[in-house]
Amino acid sequence: MAASSSTREHSESLPVTSSVPEDIPEEQAELFRLVLTSLEEKHFPFAVSGAFALRAHTGICRFTKDLDLFMTARTACEAFPYLLECGLECDICDRVWLAKARRGEFFVDLITGMSNAVIVVEDSWIERAIPAVVYGVSTRVLAAEELVASKLFVAKRERFDGADIAHIFYAAPASFDWERLLQLVGEHWELLLWSMMLFRYVYPGQSDRVPRGVWQGLLRRFEEQLGKDNRSAEFRGSLVDENMFAIDTHEWGLANLLEHKRKRRLAEIDAMSECDPDRDAGAVRRVS
């Protein structure tokens, strides 16, 4: 049966992976270079993520409307006043994880963790970043292990990063630090196992790119969990997608773990009293 016109239009609107980078408007590229150069000159610790990091680790290129910069919450707070001095508008979109530096219709994302507050960018993420050149600026991109960790919870109806993780595993060098990745995912190791199973399904001939010890360790933990009485375990669906699992918390009476995690993270941010963007950069807008 031929695909309907609406199906074709939808698929054509989604990003398609390729090895050939697309050109972006020069005004957008100028903004990216300005932000990267400005932050580098002031030695703010950050690492480029998103499509640019994926390209560095896999060779995959896809068009991106923004530039993702990972940094700690403290670094983002300290960078706001300087970005304002550079003539940019700064918006705090979500205090838990996201701010934006804008000029015109283009913007750069300053990301300090994941929206569910489970994954938080720490100094070690930046210290482990690898050198790279982005739009002619010498900078750094996230190491492959941190890039995987940043994508584990991106499993929503409108966006799923499982294919990115599979490609990273496929392209991973022998030096890929699986112990580091296990440390990053911590208690959320089942999501890592899920991503590994997808990789195994997609690339059945390359499953040995994940060390056998990693497979065995996680499968053993999984089997042990199945043998336990888990009836009192917390519902975790909202950490994956609060919208797809809204009925669980709104109608079925299950606890909203996402809400709990975010409140705790906001309390941690508020404890950074010496770094208040509203005090240090009065032109920063909060839009969340």
Summary of the structure (lengths in Angstrom):
residues: 288
radius of gyration: 20.1
end to end distance: 44.7
largest distance: 62.4
contacts: 806
relative contact order: 0.13
helix: 50%
strand: 15%
